Amino acid sequence: AMSSCTALAIAAGLFNGSYPIFLKRPAVLAARVPPLFFQSAKSSCCCLLGACLVLLRLARSGEPFLFTWWAVASAAAWIPAGLCTIAAVPRLGVGPVMLTSAGTGTLASFLAGSIALGERLKVHTLDGGGTFLLAPAYLAGVLLGMAGLIFAP
């Protein structure tokens, strides 16, 4: 059975992968809607939904909202990311933008986790006693696969 966390991760991928589709609708392209408008609408919806979820949590459990500056830092990265996505999709297409974004995000997360946050990579041991890492090879394979999809005719 799938855990609720896995289901949330899959839902996040589906939603992140599908919201740019609306940017390619003929009516939107014809209207030449500025990327800042789309990002403002997206950010406003997230703020409203987030506030509702915080209030729901407070009503159900009595746990107060705890502020952290890491949320502000995250938003400071998320908003330009959304603007760049919204500006790139009409020019490049949904597929190339989402694959490039996913590849870049995968590489950034891998480097941030292993270098900046000090997360340890799994070390594999050979029968003869030698050790090796598979994660960098897997990462390279994933990135090459994404690049192949982007540049495929």
Secondary structure by P-SEA (a helix, b strand, c coil): cccaaaaaaaaaaaaaaccccccccaaaaaacccaaaaaaaaaaaaaaaaaaaaaaaaaaccccbbbbaaaaaaaaaaaaaaaaaaaaaaaccaaaaaaaaaaaaaaaaaaaaacccccccbbbbcccbbbbbaaaaaaaaaaaaaaaaaacc
